Amino acid sequence: MEIKKYSPPVNFIIFQACWFACVMGAAKNLGWLGPFLVLITVPLQIHLLTENHRAEILFVIICGISGALLETLMIVANVYTPVDPGWGQVCPPWMAALWFNFALLVSISLAWLKGKYAAAALLGALAGPVAYWGGEKLGALTVAATFSRGYMILAVMWALALPLLVYLHARLTGVKRAGN
């Protein structure tokens, strides 16, 4: 049985486990838990679930660093506040780990979005803020603004970020549309 055949569901399950480890770890003062799990699972997924390892590694690094910078900007702009004040206005490691983890979701489970930038924008605008809402309900962060300000800013950010990541991944791997 070839594992790559099952890459999307395996990746989605690992993504969710890492997301909960990051968010619940932060909420329960175990901020190291999520990054530790991501550090273990990302290389394993690249090795077992992807074809072009070099391109995937580069994509994960770009996505992780860019995401951490974007989260820092969101924190500085008071869009949300992480529960752990020890990092000041810098993206905490658990939040950065979410971006490294998310890179492989874009690469594997969301591969169907390649070339479908409007669908990626719509999915980003809807699902992005829901993730922050979930993080807020679980106690990892507080959206510091009103719904119309905080969640709308997050929706716009994700409506722009997801298609950009889909495009970047396609450029790095040479894939223009899903199935190619």
KEMI-184182 format. One record per atom (N, C-alpha, C): residue in three letters; x, y, z. Coordinates in steps of 0.05 Angstrom, whole numbers, plus 5000, padded with zeros to 4 digits. Example, Ala and Ser with C-alpha at 12.3 -4.5 7.8 and 13.67 -1.06 7.14 Angstrom:
BEGIN
ala526448865156
ala524649105156
ala526449345156
ser525749555142
ser527349795143
ser525850015157
END
This chain:
BEGIN
met501749765000
met500050005000
met501850255000
glu501450424981
glu503050664979
glu501750894995
ile503351015013
ile502351215031
ile501551475016
lys502951534995
lys502351784980
lys499451794970
lys498351554966
lys495551534957
lys493651654979
tyr494551645003
tyr492951745026
tyr493952005037
ser495652145022
ser496852385031
ser494952605041
pro492752675026
pro491052885036
pro489752825063
pro488452585067
pro487252545094
pro489352525116
val491652395110
val493752375130
val494752655138
asn495252815117
asn496153095122
asn494153255138
phe491553225131
phe489553375145
phe489353295174
ile489553045180
ile489452945208
ile491953055223
ile494253035211
ile496653145224
ile496453445228
phe495453585208
phe495053875210
phe493353945234
gln491053805237
gln489253855259
gln490553795286
ala491953575287
ala493253505313
ala495253715320
cys496853805301
cys498854015307
cys497554285314
trp495354345300
trp493854595306
trp492954585335
phe491654375343
phe490654355370
phe492954355390
ala495254225384
ala497554225402
ala498654505405
cys498754655383
cys499754935385
cys497855105401
val495255095395
val493255265407
val492855185436
met492354935441
met491854845469
met494354865486
gly496654815474
gly499154855488
gly499555135497
ala498955325479
ala499155615487
ala497155685509
ala494655575506
ala492655635525
ala493255525553
lys494655295554
lys495155165579
lys498055205589
asn499355415578
asn502055485586
asn504055265579
leu503555125557
leu505454925547
leu506155005518
gly506955255514
gly507455365488
gly509555215472
trp511055045484
trp513154885470
trp511854645456
leu509554555465
leu508354305455
leu507854305425
gly506454505416
gly505854525387
gly508254545369
pro510054725375
pro512554745359
pro514154485359
phe514154345381
phe515554085382
phe514253885363
leu511653865364
leu510153685347
leu510553755317
val510454015311
val510854105284
val513654045274
leu515554075292
leu518354015285
leu518753725278
ile517153555290
ile517353265284
ile515753195259
thr513353295257
thr511553215235
thr512153335208
val513153585207
val513553715181
val515653555165
pro518053495176
pro519953345160
pro518953065152
leu517452935170
leu516352675163
leu514352695140
gln512652895141
gln510752925119
gln512152995093
ile514153165094
ile515553235069
ile516752975058
his517952815075
his519252565065
his517252365055
leu515052325070
leu513252115063
leu510952185045
leu510152435045
leu507652515031
leu508052695006
thr510552785001
thr510952964979
thr512952844959
glu513052954935
glu514852864914
glu517353034912
asn517053294911
asn519253474907
asn520253584934
his521953434947
his522753504975
his524053774977
arg525853844959
arg527254104960
arg525254334958
ala523454314939
ala521554534935
ala519754554960
glu518954324971
glu517154324994
glu518554455018
ile521154385022
ile522654495044
ile522854805041
leu523454895017
leu523655175012
leu520955315017
phe518755185008
phe516055305012
phe515355315041
val515955105056
val515355105085
val516955335099
ile519455365092
ile521055575104
ile519955855098
ile519455895072
ile518356155064
ile515656215078
cys513956015078
cys511256045090
cys511556095120
gly513255945133
gly513555975162
gly514656245170
ile516756335156
ile517956595163
ile516056825155
ser514856815132
ser512957015123
ser510557035142
gly509556795149
gly507256785168
gly507956905195
ala510256845205
ala511056955231
ala511257265230
leu512357365207
leu512457655204
leu509657775202
leu507957645187
leu505157735184
leu503757735211
glu504157525226
glu502857515253
glu503957735271
thr506557785269
thr507758005285
thr506358265278
leu505958315252
leu504558555243
leu501758565254
met500358335254
met497558335265
met497558395295
ile499658295309
ile499858345338
ile500458645343
val502358755329
val503059035331
val500659215325
ala499059135305
ala496759285298
ala494359245316
asn494759085337
asn492659025357
asn490158885345
val490658725324
val488458575313
val487758345332
tyr489758225345
tyr489358035366
tyr491758035385
thr491457915408
thr493557895428
thr493857605436
pro496157485433
pro496557215443
pro496457205474
val495656985485
val495356955513
val497956985529
asp500156905517
asp502756915529
asp504057195525
pro504057365545
pro505157635542
pro508257645541
gly509557415546
gly512457405547
gly513857475521
trp512457465499
trp513657525473
trp513157805464
gly511857965481
gly511258245474
gly509658255448
gln510658415429
gln509258455404
gln510458285382
val511858075389
val513057895369
val511457635369
cys511057535345
cys509657285342
cys510857065359
pro509256935377
pro510356725393
pro510956475377
pro512756305386
pro513556065371
pro511255885364
trp509255865381
trp506955685375
trp505455785351
met505256055348
met503856165325
met505456135300
ala508156175302
ala509856135278
ala509655835269
ala509655655289
ala509455365282
ala506955305266
leu504755455272
leu502355415256
leu502755465227
trp504355665220
trp504955725192
trp506655515179
phe508655415193
phe510255195182
phe508454955177
asn506654905195
asn504754685193
asn502754735170
phe501854985168
phe499855055147
phe501055025119
ala503655075116
ala504855045090
ala504354775077
leu504454565093
leu504054305082
leu501054245077
leu499354385091
leu496454365084
leu495954475056
val497154705051
val496954835024
val498054645003
ser500354525009
ser501754344991
ser500254084985
ile499053975005
ile497953705003
ile494853705003
ser493653765025
ser490753745027
ser489253955011
leu490454185007
leu489254394991
leu490354414963
ala491654204954
ala492854204927
ala490754254905
trp488254184911
trp486154234891
trp485754534885
leu486854714902
leu486554994898
leu488555104877
lys490454954869
lys492455054850
lys491055154825
gly491655404818
gly490455524794
gly487655634799
lys486555584823
lys483855674829
lys484055894851
tyr484956134842
tyr485556344861
tyr483156474874
ala480956484859
ala478456594871
ala477456414893
ala477556144888
ala476655954908
ala478555974932
ala481156004928
ala483056034950
ala482456284966
ala481856504952
ala481156754967
ala478656714983
leu476656594972
leu474156554987
leu474656365011
leu476056145007
leu476655965029
leu478256105050
gly480256265042
gly481856415061
gly480256605077
ala478456755064
ala476856955077
ala474956835097
leu474056585092
leu472156455110
leu473556295132
ala475456125124
ala476755945143
ala478856075160
gly480256275150
gly482356405165
gly481256515192
pro479256695190
pro478156805215
pro476956595234
val475856375222
val474756165239
val476956035256
ala479356015245
ala481555895261
ala482256085284
tyr482256345280
tyr482856525302
tyr480556525323
trp478056505313
trp475756485331
trp476056235348
gly476856005336
gly477355765351
gly479555795371
gly481755925363
gly483955975381
gly483056155404
glu481356345399
glu480256515420
glu478556355439
lys476756195429
lys474956035445
lys476555835463
leu478755735452
leu480455545468
leu482355685487
gly482455945486
gly484056095505
gly486956165497
ala487656145471
ala490356195463
ala490856485455
leu488756625449
leu489056905440
leu486357055445
thr486557315443
thr484157485445
thr484157665421
val482057655406
val481757845384
val481258115397
ala483058295393
ala483158545409
ala481258755399
ala480058715377
ala478358915365
ala475458805363
thr473658985355
thr470958895351
thr470858705328
phe468558565326
phe468258365304
phe468758505277
ser467558735273
ser467758865247
ser470658945241
arg472258995261
arg474959075256
arg476858835256
gly476858685278
gly478758465281
gly478358245261
tyr475958135260
tyr475457905243
tyr475357985213
met474558235207
met474558325179
met477458355170
ile479258465187
ile482058485179
ile483158205174
leu482558015192
leu483557745188
leu482457625162
ala479957675156
ala478757575131
ala480157685107
val480757935107
val482158055084
val484957945082
met486357925105
met489057815105
met489057535093
trp487257365102
trp487257095092
trp486157075064
ala484457255055
ala483557255027
ala485857325009
leu487757465018
leu490157535003
leu492357325006
ala492657225031
ala494957045037
ala494656765024
leu492256655025
leu491956375015
leu492456364985
pro491256534968
pro491856514940
pro494856564934
leu496056744949
leu498856794945
leu500556554952
leu499856404973
leu501256164980
leu500755944959
val498355924949
val497755724928
val499455784903
tyr499556034896
tyr501156124873
tyr504156064878
leu505156134901
leu507956094907
leu508655794906
his506955634918
his507455344918
his507555234889
ala505655324873
ala505555234845
ala508155314830
arg509055554835
arg511555654822
arg513955494831
leu514055434857
leu516455294868
leu516455004858
thr514154884856
thr514054594848
thr513554554818
gly512954764804
gly512554744775
gly509754634768
val507854634787
val505154544782
val503354784777
lys501954784754
lys500255004747
lys497354974757
arg496354734755
arg493554674764
arg493554404778
ala491554374795
ala491254114809
ala491053894788
gly492353674793
gly492253444775
gly494453444754
asn495953654752
asn498153664732
asn500753584746
END
